[in-house]
Amino acid sequence: MKDYIKKEYLDFTNYHKNKINLAIHVVAGIIYMSCLNLLCKEYLLPFYFLLLLFTFEDLKITIFAILTIILGTSILKSYKLKTSFIVLFFFFHCFILPEISHLMTQESVQLNYDNISIDKFITNIVYFLPFSLKRYLSI
């Protein structure tokens, strides 16, 4: 599994070289993971932490990602948003904003009709924030 994640991260780096695009990805990742955590009644985070701990080799990035999701969840929770709004907010930040970011910065999109598979799609959602953080901090 770790080899697969490493390979996916290397693929991610090929499509994410622009610092502005990556900054938008980091913010979008924090927001959509915080929304997902809220939608899961905050039970997602311990499982997500364990998943990253056992599959993602960068412990600092894992801890930083979890802390930012905790902060994001806390902020979103304080607004007492309706579930329907949180769902829309999740979809916007997970699927639409990253695409807009690629268009704005003229970077190629990683997932397209030629290379999409269910595992790539799920990996992109689950590892989007740690990949974005790691890449942003390495440039």
N, C-alpha and C positions, 0 to 999 in steps of 0.2 A: 504493500500500500504506500509506504513512504517513497518508493521509487516512482510510483505513478504520480504522486503529488509533486515530487521534484520535477518530473517531466512536464507536468501541467504548469508549474511555476515558470519553467524555462520558456514554454510556449507563451505564457502570459507576458513575459518580459519583451518578447518580440513585437508585441502590439501596444506596449505601454512605455514609451520613451519620453513623452512630454510631461513635464512637471505639473503644469496646470491641469491636464487631463487626470493625472494621478491624484492631485489634491482634491479634485471633484469626486473622484472614485472613493477616496478615503472618507469624505463627508457622507457621500451616498451610502457607502457600506455601513458606517456607524448608524445612520438613520434607519436603513432597512433592517439591519439586524436588531436594533432596539425595538422597532415595530414588531418584528417577528417574535422577539422575546415577550413583549406585552401580549401579543395575540396568544401566546402559549402560557399565559398566566405566570410568567417569569420562571417557568420550569425548564425552559430551553437552555439557559446559560450553564448550569452544571454539566449537562450532557455535551454541549458545544465545547466547553473547556476541556473535557476529557477527550473528545474527538481530536481537537487540535493538539493536545498534549501528546497523544499517541501517534499522530500522523504527520504533524508539521514540525520540522526540526528546529525552528527558531523559537526558543522559549520566551525571549524578551518580546518578540512580536506577538506571541500568543497571549502573554499577560497584558501587554498594552491593548490588544484588541478587546480582551475581556473587560478591562477597566473602562475603555471608551464606550462599550456597549452598556455597562452598568450606569455610567454617567448619562448616556443618551436615553436609556430606559427611565431613569429617574426624572429627567427633564420632561420627556413626553408624558409620563405618568402624572406629573404635577399639573398638566393642562386638562386632565380629565376628559380626554378626547373620546368621541364615540367610536365604537369598534369599526363601523363602516369607514370612518375617516382614516383610522389606522391602517385598514386594509388598502385603501387608495394610496395612502402615503407610502406604504410598503411597495406596492406595485410601481409607483412613480420612481422611487429611489432605487429600486432593484433593476427595473427593465428600461425605463425611459431616460432618466437623467444620464446614466452612463453612455447611452447611444448618442444623446445630444452632445455630451462632452467630447466624444470621438469626432462628431461632425464639426464642432467648433474648433477643435485643435487639428483637424485634418489627419488624424491617425486612423489607420485601418482598424476595423472591428474584428475582435478575436473570433467570436462565434458567428458563423454565417451559414447559409444553407448548404455549403459544400462540406463543412466539417462538423456539423451539429450531430450530437448523439446524446442519449439520455444521461450517460455518465459525465460527459463534458458539461452538459447543462447543469447538472446537480453540483458538480465540482465547482463550476463558475459561481454558483450562488453561495455555497458553503465556504469556499476559500477566497472569495472576492475581497473581503476586508483584510485578512492577513497578507494576501498576495499584494494588494494595493499598498498597505503600510510598508511591507518589506521593500517593495520596488521604490516607493517614494523616498524612503530613508536611505536607499543605496545610491540614488542619483546625486 
